[in-house]
Amino acid sequence: MDIIEDLKWRGSINQMTDEEGLDQLLKEKKISLYVGVDPTAKSIHIGNLIPLTILKRFQNEGNKPVIVIGGGTGMIGDPSGKASERKLLPKNVFDENVRRITMQMTKLFGKDGFEIVNNYDWLSKLDLISFLRDFGKLFPINVMLKRDVVASRLEVGISFTEFTYQILQAIDFYTLYKHKGVQLQIGGSDQYGNISSGIELIHKMEGAQTKVFGLTVPLLLKSDGTKFGKSAGGAIWLDPDFLSPYEFYQFFFNQSDNDVIKLLKIFTFLNKKQIEELAEQTEKDPGAREAQKKLAEEVTEFVHGKEAVVEAEKISKMLFEGNIKEMTTKQAQAAFAAVPSFEIKNEKINIIDLITKDKVIDKSRRQAREDVANGAIVINGDKVSDPESEIDPDKMFDGKFVVIKRGKKRYFLAKVIN
């Protein structure tokens, strides 16, 4: 099947501005296409990965992806459906965010066959008079007011700054078409209005027959109706400084049987036959979690590389087998990043004092003594059964923390402060 049919099968398309025209264009030639990312944070998250995965699919078919880092639009702020305006960040913060996100994009798309541009390079050169004369005259207010995101904000209010965002994004599409031959923009479902504005601007500037198109991806919901991409700890970041590859791997491995096949279609580059085989395996033997394992492997490799998959699976195996003592400090930090934690001083501490500190593990000293006497407490992989034992934080993990296990599966982390 062709790429549009493949995207439909994967459930990756929400809307297209002109399906027939785009389909015909793709039959005629390879194209340049783009996705925009505003650097409002130091990392992109899993929600950004959906349109980027589509961009990668086009790249794999020989088309040229262009990534637009919104160094200009990000300083203005895309109006969201929320009642409040976005907080404007200073330029030095944006510059650092741009640098980090550029590195992430290079990991996803490689060093060749794609291009990264920053819309600050052209938007910053626009003076007010040129903006109003050359572009403002082409955007009817009545049409702009009907855009979904703007319309949803009219009752609570929207600043002129955020109101003009759709014009700036339209200028992006026009600039990319004019200077880089870009003919397709891909974005989230909430970007359809902004994408349409760009197409309308190009048609007014270059002629109504100009072949430019838009495609949006659907809002991804889990089978329980909640939004996909959040965890108990917050957003699922792609930067390993904010979420370790192991935690990233585990996020996908822990997806439900009801969601895993849909996620395999959207986030992996497995073909239809491979995914249907995994669906069949899940139906026959859900306990084996083969589909979840494949999902975690494929997405982690795409985002973090093959070595990260090997490391994540190594940590998983050590945890399953209880081999905490074999872990390096870095592995343990990743493995226990999300467990309940508390702080201790860098000095020896009695086992009972340790596990009753801040009442995170045991609320009473009597219960703590029982747990220790019954062999229910394991410190850094060693069972402790003497209530008079002293724990030395410097003994393992470079003196940074102590890993405590209570019972069979409950882990805690005592972070050492100097």
Secondary structure, DSSP 8 states (H G I E B T S, - for coil): --HHHHHHHTT--SEES-HHHHHHHHHH---EEEEEE--SSSS-BHHHHHHHHHHHHHHHTT-EEEEEE-TTHHHH----SSSS------HHHHHHHHHHHHHHHHHHH-SSS-EEEETHHHHTT--HHHIIIIIGGGS-HHHHHHSHHHHTTTTT---HHHHTHHHHHHHHHHHHHHHH-EEEEEEEGGGHHHHHHHHHHHHHHH-TT---EEEEE---B-TTSSBTTEETTEE-BSSTTTS-HHHHHHHHHT--HHHHHHHHHHH----HHHHHHHHHHHHH-GGG-HHHHHHHHHHHHHHH-HHHHHHHHHHHHHHHHT-GGG--HHHHHHHTTTS-EEEEESS-EEHHHHHHGGGSS-SSHHHHHHHHHTT-EEETTEE---TT-EE-GGGSGGGSEEEEEETTTEEEEEEEE-
